[in-house]
Structures are given as structure tokens and as C-alpha cells.
Amino acid sequence: MTNTTRLLLLAATLSLAACGFHLRGSDLKGMQFAFKSLYLKRSGETPFVSDLRRALTSSKVTMTEKPDQAELVLEVVSEQTAKQILSLSGSGRVKEYQLFYRVSLRAYDSQQNDWLQSEEIVLSRILPYDDEQVFAKEQEESLLYKDMRVDAVAQAMRRLSRAKPQL
């Protein structure tokens, strides 16, 4: 590697760092919360719940086993995925689907004071569809749902970082 190449590489790296660029999800680790411990109330162990627990733990929030041990209870009220036809071809075949990922959250403390009143996170993505690539489109659909789940966790973390008791 020549000195010119190294210099250009260094300049590119420094300019990315100077403009505030960071990888998606890396901003979740340094979040500050108004609570130290949290109980995650959910109906089952879903990938969203696992990802959220992992993000909270990496942000130094203590996860408790019982709600009375926690400063805050975060209830995952619902988590849903949906798919609807967005457009059809002239012959009536599906050209595009719109995928939806919806999570409803509520946070409250031991005195039942709301910190987050039934917040709903709704995300959507467009999936171009082709009958000749069914398997590939199924994989793309699952990747889009995973991407929306990651975005939903990030949004939930940002909302929790701003949460305060609403008296």
C-alpha cells in the first residue's frame, strides 16, 4: 500500500468520524435511563423481546425476575406482523406487498404511574414480488421483518431513554 493510498484512507476515515457517522444500532449502547432496573412483562418470548432485553442489558439496565423488584415495568402489550397487497399487474398478479410490523408498549412504575402510555411503534416496508422467485422473496420478506424488528427495538430504547413518570 502506497503512502498516497494510506493518506486517502486515513482522510476518508477521519471525515466519516467527523461528520458523526456511526453504524446503525451502535448508538444504543451508551443510552442513559431514568431507571436502573426493569421488569419486562410479555406474553411470550419473541425475537423482539429477546433483542430488547439484550439491548437493555448492554445499556446497564438490570433485568429483574419479578415486577415488585423493578423500578419500572415495561409491558409488551402486543406484537403483530401483517402483509397486504400494494399493487397488481395488468394481468392481476401481485407486483408489490406492503409489510407491517407493529409493537405496542406500556411502561409504569410500582405506584402504577405511567412512564409511557400505550406507545405504538408501527413500521412498514415495501416488498417487490415476482412469481418466478418465490423462495428468494420469502427470504427477503423474513429479512425485512427482521430489519423492522431491529428498528422497533431501537425506537423502544429511544422512547425509554426519554421516559419520565407522568404524574
C-alpha positions as CSV (number, residue, x, y, z in Angstrom):
1,M,0.0,0.0,0.0
2,T,1.5,3.3,-1.0
3,N,1.7,6.4,1.2
4,T,-0.9,8.2,-1.0
5,T,-3.4,5.3,-0.6
6,R,-2.8,5.3,3.2
7,L,-3.3,9.0,3.3
8,L,-6.5,8.9,1.4
9,L,-7.8,6.0,3.5
10,L,-7.0,8.0,6.7
11,A,-8.7,11.1,5.3
12,A,-11.8,9.1,4.5
13,T,-11.9,7.6,7.9
14,L,-11.4,10.9,9.7
15,S,-14.1,12.6,7.6
16,L,-16.6,9.8,8.4
17,A,-15.8,10.2,12.1
18,A,-16.0,14.0,12.0
19,C,-19.5,14.0,10.4
20,G,-21.0,11.9,13.2
21,F,-21.3,8.7,11.2
22,H,-21.9,5.6,13.2
23,L,-23.2,2.1,12.5
24,R,-26.9,1.6,13.0
25,G,-27.5,0.2,16.5
26,S,-24.2,1.4,17.9
27,D,-25.9,4.4,19.4
28,L,-28.0,2.2,21.7
29,K,-25.1,1.1,24.0
30,G,-24.5,4.5,25.6
31,M,-28.1,5.4,26.4
32,Q,-28.9,6.8,29.8
33,F,-32.2,6.0,31.5
34,A,-34.1,7.5,34.5
35,F,-34.3,4.0,36.0
36,K,-31.8,1.3,36.9
37,S,-33.9,-1.8,37.0
38,L,-36.7,-3.1,34.7
39,Y,-39.1,-6.0,34.6
40,L,-40.1,-7.0,31.1
41,K,-43.8,-8.1,31.1
42,R,-44.7,-10.1,28.0
43,S,-47.0,-12.9,26.8
44,G,-44.1,-14.9,25.4
45,E,-40.5,-15.0,24.4
46,T,-40.4,-13.5,20.9
47,P,-37.3,-12.3,18.9
48,F,-38.4,-8.7,19.7
49,V,-38.4,-9.4,23.4
50,S,-35.0,-11.1,23.3
51,D,-33.5,-8.3,21.3
52,L,-35.0,-5.7,23.6
53,R,-33.7,-7.5,26.7
54,R,-30.2,-7.7,25.1
55,A,-30.2,-4.0,24.3
56,L,-31.4,-3.0,27.8
57,T,-28.8,-5.3,29.4
58,S,-26.0,-3.8,27.3
59,S,-27.1,-0.4,28.4
60,K,-26.5,-1.4,32.0
61,V,-30.2,-1.8,33.0
62,T,-30.7,-4.6,35.5
63,M,-33.4,-7.0,34.4
64,T,-35.5,-8.4,37.3
65,E,-37.4,-11.6,37.6
66,K,-40.4,-10.1,39.4
67,P,-42.2,-6.8,38.9
68,D,-42.0,-5.7,42.5
69,Q,-38.2,-5.8,42.4
70,A,-38.0,-3.3,39.5
71,E,-38.2,0.5,39.4
72,L,-40.1,0.2,36.1
73,V,-42.3,-2.4,34.4
74,L,-42.2,-2.5,30.6
75,E,-45.2,-4.3,29.2
76,V,-45.1,-5.6,25.6
77,V,-48.9,-5.3,25.1
78,S,-48.9,-6.7,21.5
79,E,-46.6,-7.5,18.6
80,Q,-48.0,-8.1,15.2
81,T,-46.9,-8.6,11.6
82,A,-49.1,-8.1,8.6
83,K,-48.9,-8.2,4.8
84,Q,-51.2,-6.5,2.3
85,I,-51.2,-6.3,-1.5
86,L,-49.9,-2.9,-2.6
87,S,-50.1,-3.2,-6.3
88,L,-51.2,-5.6,-9.1
89,S,-50.0,-6.1,-12.6
90,G,-52.3,-5.7,-15.6
91,S,-52.9,-9.5,-15.5
92,G,-54.0,-9.4,-11.9
93,R,-50.8,-10.8,-10.4
94,V,-49.2,-9.3,-7.3
95,K,-46.4,-6.9,-8.0
96,E,-45.8,-5.4,-4.6
97,Y,-46.7,-6.2,-1.0
98,Q,-46.6,-3.8,1.9
99,L,-45.3,-5.4,5.1
100,F,-46.2,-4.1,8.6
101,Y,-44.6,-4.6,11.9
102,R,-46.5,-3.2,14.9
103,V,-45.4,-3.3,18.6
104,S,-47.4,-1.7,21.4
105,L,-45.6,-0.9,24.7
106,R,-46.6,0.5,28.1
107,A,-44.2,1.4,30.9
108,Y,-45.2,2.1,34.5
109,D,-43.7,2.1,38.0
110,S,-44.7,0.3,41.2
111,Q,-47.3,3.1,42.0
112,Q,-48.9,2.5,38.6
113,N,-47.7,5.9,37.3
114,D,-47.4,5.8,33.6
115,W,-43.9,6.4,32.1
116,L,-45.1,5.5,28.6
117,Q,-48.8,5.4,27.9
118,S,-49.5,2.6,25.5
119,E,-47.0,3.7,22.9
120,E,-47.3,2.0,19.5
121,I,-44.4,1.6,17.1
122,V,-45.6,1.0,13.5
123,L,-43.1,0.2,10.8
124,S,-43.7,-0.7,7.1
125,R,-41.6,-1.8,4.2
126,I,-42.4,-2.4,0.5
127,L,-41.6,-5.9,-0.9
128,P,-41.5,-6.1,-4.7
129,Y,-42.8,-9.5,-5.7
130,D,-42.1,-11.9,-8.6
131,D,-43.9,-15.2,-9.0
132,E,-40.8,-16.7,-10.5
133,Q,-38.7,-16.0,-7.4
134,V,-40.9,-17.3,-4.7
135,F,-38.2,-18.7,-2.4
136,A,-36.0,-15.6,-2.8
137,K,-38.9,-13.4,-2.0
138,E,-39.8,-15.4,1.1
139,Q,-36.2,-14.9,2.3
140,E,-36.4,-11.2,1.5
141,E,-39.7,-10.9,3.4
142,S,-38.2,-12.5,6.5
143,L,-35.1,-10.2,6.3
144,L,-37.4,-7.2,6.0
145,Y,-39.3,-8.3,9.1
146,K,-36.1,-8.8,11.0
147,D,-34.9,-5.3,9.9
148,M,-38.2,-3.8,11.1
149,R,-37.8,-5.6,14.4
150,V,-34.3,-4.2,14.9
151,D,-35.7,-0.7,14.1
152,A,-38.6,-1.3,16.6
153,V,-36.1,-2.2,19.4
154,A,-34.1,1.0,18.6
155,Q,-37.2,3.1,18.8
156,A,-38.3,1.5,22.0
157,M,-34.9,2.2,23.5
158,R,-35.0,5.8,22.5
159,R,-38.5,6.2,23.9
160,L,-37.4,4.6,27.2
161,S,-34.4,6.9,27.4
162,R,-36.8,9.9,27.3
163,A,-39.4,8.3,29.6
164,K,-40.3,10.0,32.9
165,P,-43.1,9.5,35.4
166,Q,-46.3,11.2,34.2
167,L,-48.0,12.4,37.4
